[in-house]
Amino acid sequence: MASQSAGKGSSLGPWRWPLAGVAATAVGACFISQDDLWWFLPVAALGDVFLLWTAWRESVAAKRYRTDPAVLQARLGQALALLTRNQPDAALAALDDLLPDLDRVLGPDHPGTLSARTIHLRLRGDRGDLPDRVADMAALVTRLQRVLGADHEETLASRYQLADWIGEGDDPGEARSAYQALIVDATRALGADHSITLVSRSSLAILRYQAGEQAALTDLATVADDMERALGPADPATVSTRNLLTRWDTAR
């Protein structure tokens, strides 16, 4: 019962305090002597007006928080900042709250909405709380190709995520084909030194080596050199590829 009452009170938003103030004024007037009403009612009314003014300001701010495109973009930026600070749970919660507003205000095909949906799907897929993350990502890739174009960076990045999830499943042959096609398209659209191209090459070499192709280790070393030159030795992708290469070289 207590939780239900709290839910109803919270649904009133900023107007719950003015309503409470009016109710308190009415109750107080019943207990104040008639001789004291001359000062009680003006003071109580002044307090109620202040509460109403505050509630109106909060209501306007809340509406702007939900509908202003600039605010929505800022909220998306905050979610991305949480990711860079390695707070995926907080970023996912922020996107859960943000996506309905983006759909309603900017539309489901707006680039900002699609960016948020892509990140949201990736986070949920990595957490394992999707019944079929591969099918969901494939559907999103189709949508991105239709709206942004097949050569858009976000479309290609989503294709990489799709190939990665396929590779984690039970169809390495399909994952291999997905990586090979992506490398061709990313090289043409973004360039050989783009991170999506290089990471796709690295993932393909890893997949091949895990399937028993020893020559893939040489290819992985070449990718590591290209990453170091194009992305820098401190880039996470470069460091990860170098570490894996060293571990596999040592194990041979």
C-alpha positions in Angstrom: 0.0 0.0 0.0 2.8 2.4 0.9 4.5 1.8 -2.4 1.3 2.4 -4.3 0.8 5.8 -2.5 4.3 6.8 -3.3 3.8 5.9 -7.0 0.7 8.1 -7.1 2.4 11.0 -5.4 5.4 10.8 -7.7 3.1 10.8 -10.8 2.0 14.4 -9.9 5.6 15.5 -10.5 6.4 19.0 -9.4 2.7 19.8 -8.7 2.5 17.6 -5.6 3.9 20.3 -3.3 1.5 23.1 -4.4 -1.4 20.7 -4.0 -0.1 19.8 -0.6 0.2 23.5 0.3 -3.4 24.2 -0.8 -4.6 21.3 1.3 -2.6 22.4 4.3 -4.1 25.9 3.9 -7.6 24.5 3.9 -7.0 22.3 6.9 -5.2 25.1 8.8 -8.1 27.5 8.2 -10.4 25.1 10.0 -8.2 25.3 13.1 -7.4 29.0 13.1 -9.6 31.3 15.0 -11.7 33.8 13.0 -9.7 36.7 14.5 -6.4 35.2 13.1 -7.7 34.5 9.6 -6.8 38.0 8.5 -3.1 37.3 8.7 -3.1 33.5 8.2 -4.8 33.4 4.8 -2.6 36.0 3.1 0.6 34.3 4.4 -0.7 30.9 3.4 -1.7 32.1 -0.1 1.7 33.7 -0.6 3.3 30.4 0.2 1.0 28.6 -2.2 1.8 31.1 -4.9 5.5 30.5 -4.4 5.0 26.7 -4.6 3.0 27.1 -7.7 5.6 29.3 -9.4 8.4 26.8 -8.4 6.3 23.9 -9.8 5.7 25.7 -13.0 9.4 26.3 -13.5 10.2 22.7 -12.8 7.4 21.6 -15.2 8.9 23.8 -18.0 12.4 22.4 -17.3 11.1 18.8 -17.4 9.3 19.4 -20.6 12.4 20.9 -22.2 14.4 18.0 -20.8 12.1 15.6 -22.7 11.5 17.6 -26.0 14.3 20.0 -26.7 16.5 18.4 -29.5 19.6 20.1 -28.1 19.0 18.7 -24.7 18.3 15.2 -26.2 21.7 15.4 -28.0 23.4 16.5 -24.7 21.8 13.5 -22.9 23.1 11.2 -25.6 26.6 12.8 -25.1 26.3 12.1 -21.4 25.5 8.4 -22.0 28.5 8.2 -24.3 30.7 9.8 -21.6 29.6 7.1 -19.2 30.8 4.5 -21.6 34.2 6.2 -21.9 34.4 6.1 -18.1 33.7 2.4 -18.2 30.3 2.6 -16.7 28.2 0.5 -19.1 25.4 -0.2 -16.6 24.9 3.6 -16.0 25.1 4.2 -19.8 22.5 1.5 -20.5 20.1 3.0 -17.9 20.6 6.5 -19.4 19.8 5.1 -22.9 16.7 3.2 -21.6 15.4 6.6 -20.4 16.5 8.5 -23.5 15.4 6.3 -26.4 11.6 6.8 -26.0 12.2 10.6 -26.1 14.4 10.4 -29.1 11.8 8.2 -31.0 9.0 10.7 -30.1 10.8 14.0 -30.7 13.5 13.3 -33.4 11.9 10.2 -35.0 13.2 6.6 -35.2 15.2 7.3 -38.3 17.1 10.3 -37.0 20.9 9.8 -37.0 20.9 10.6 -33.2 18.2 8.1 -32.5 19.9 5.4 -34.6 23.3 6.1 -32.8 21.6 5.7 -29.4 19.8 2.5 -30.6 23.0 1.0 -31.9 24.9 1.6 -28.6 21.9 0.4 -26.6 21.6 -2.9 -28.6 25.4 -3.5 -28.3 25.3 -3.0 -24.6 22.3 -5.3 -24.1 23.8 -7.9 -26.4 27.1 -7.9 -24.5 25.1 -8.3 -21.3 23.3 -11.3 -22.7 19.8 -10.1 -22.0 18.5 -10.4 -25.6 16.8 -13.6 -26.8 18.5 -13.4 -30.3 21.1 -10.6 -30.4 22.3 -11.7 -33.9 18.8 -11.3 -35.4 18.3 -7.9 -33.7 21.6 -6.6 -34.9 21.0 -7.9 -38.4 17.7 -6.0 -38.5 19.4 -2.8 -37.2 22.1 -3.2 -39.9 19.3 -3.4 -42.6 17.7 -0.2 -41.1 21.1 1.6 -41.0 21.8 0.7 -44.6 18.4 2.0 -45.7 18.6 5.3 -43.7 22.3 6.2 -43.5 23.6 4.2 -46.5 25.7 1.1 -46.8 29.0 3.0 -46.7 28.2 5.0 -43.5 30.7 4.5 -40.7 27.9 3.6 -38.3 26.5 1.0 -40.7 29.9 -0.6 -41.1 30.6 -0.5 -37.3 27.3 -2.3 -36.8 28.2 -4.9 -39.4 31.4 -5.5 -37.4 29.4 -6.1 -34.2 27.1 -8.5 -36.1 30.1 -10.5 -37.4 31.6 -10.5 -34.0 28.4 -12.0 -32.4 28.1 -14.5 -35.2 31.7 -15.6 -34.5 30.8 -16.1 -30.9 28.0 -18.4 -31.9 28.1 -21.8 -33.7 28.8 -20.6 -37.3 32.4 -19.6 -37.8 32.0 -20.0 -41.5 29.3 -17.4 -41.7 31.4 -15.1 -39.4 34.4 -15.5 -41.7 32.3 -14.6 -44.7 30.9 -11.6 -42.8 34.4 -10.3 -41.9 35.7 -10.8 -45.4 32.9 -8.8 -47.0 33.2 -6.1 -44.3 36.9 -5.7 -44.9 36.3 -5.2 -48.6 33.6 -2.6 -48.0 35.3 -0.8 -45.1 38.6 -0.5 -47.1 36.7 1.0 -50.0 34.5 3.3 -48.0 36.7 4.3 -45.1 40.2 3.4 -46.1 42.7 0.7 -45.2 43.9 2.5 -42.1 40.5 3.1 -40.5 40.0 1.4 -37.2 36.9 -0.6 -38.4 39.0 -2.0 -41.3 42.0 -2.9 -39.1 39.9 -4.4 -36.3 37.9 -6.5 -38.8 41.2 -7.8 -40.3 42.4 -8.6 -36.8 39.2 -10.5 -35.9 39.3 -12.4 -39.1 42.9 -13.5 -38.5 42.0 -14.5 -35.0 39.1 -16.6 -36.3 41.3 -18.3 -38.8 44.0 -19.1 -36.3 41.4 -20.5 -33.9 40.3 -22.8 -36.8 43.8 -24.2 -37.1 45.3 -22.0 -39.8 48.8 -21.3 -38.7 49.4 -18.8 -41.5 46.8 -16.6 -39.9 49.4 -15.8 -37.2 51.6 -14.1 -39.8 48.6 -12.1 -41.0 47.8 -11.0 -37.4 51.4 -9.8 -37.0 50.9 -7.7 -40.2 47.7 -6.3 -38.8 49.4 -5.4 -35.5 52.1 -3.5 -37.4 49.5 -1.6 -39.5 47.5 -0.8 -36.3 50.7 0.6 -34.6 51.4 2.8 -37.6 47.8 4.0 -38.2 46.2 4.0 -34.8 49.3 4.3 -32.5 51.0 1.9 -30.1 48.8 2.9 -27.2 45.5 2.4 -29.0 43.4 -0.3 -27.2 43.0 -2.3 -30.4 46.8 -2.2 -31.0 47.6 -3.2 -27.5 45.0 -6.0 -27.5 46.3 -7.4 -30.8 49.9 -7.2 -29.7 49.2 -9.0 -26.4 47.3 -11.8 -28.1 50.0 -12.2 -30.7 52.7 -12.4 -28.0 50.7 -15.0 -26.1 50.2 -17.1 -29.1 53.8 -16.8 -30.3 55.0 -17.9 -26.8 52.6 -20.8 -26.7 53.9 -22.3 -30.0 
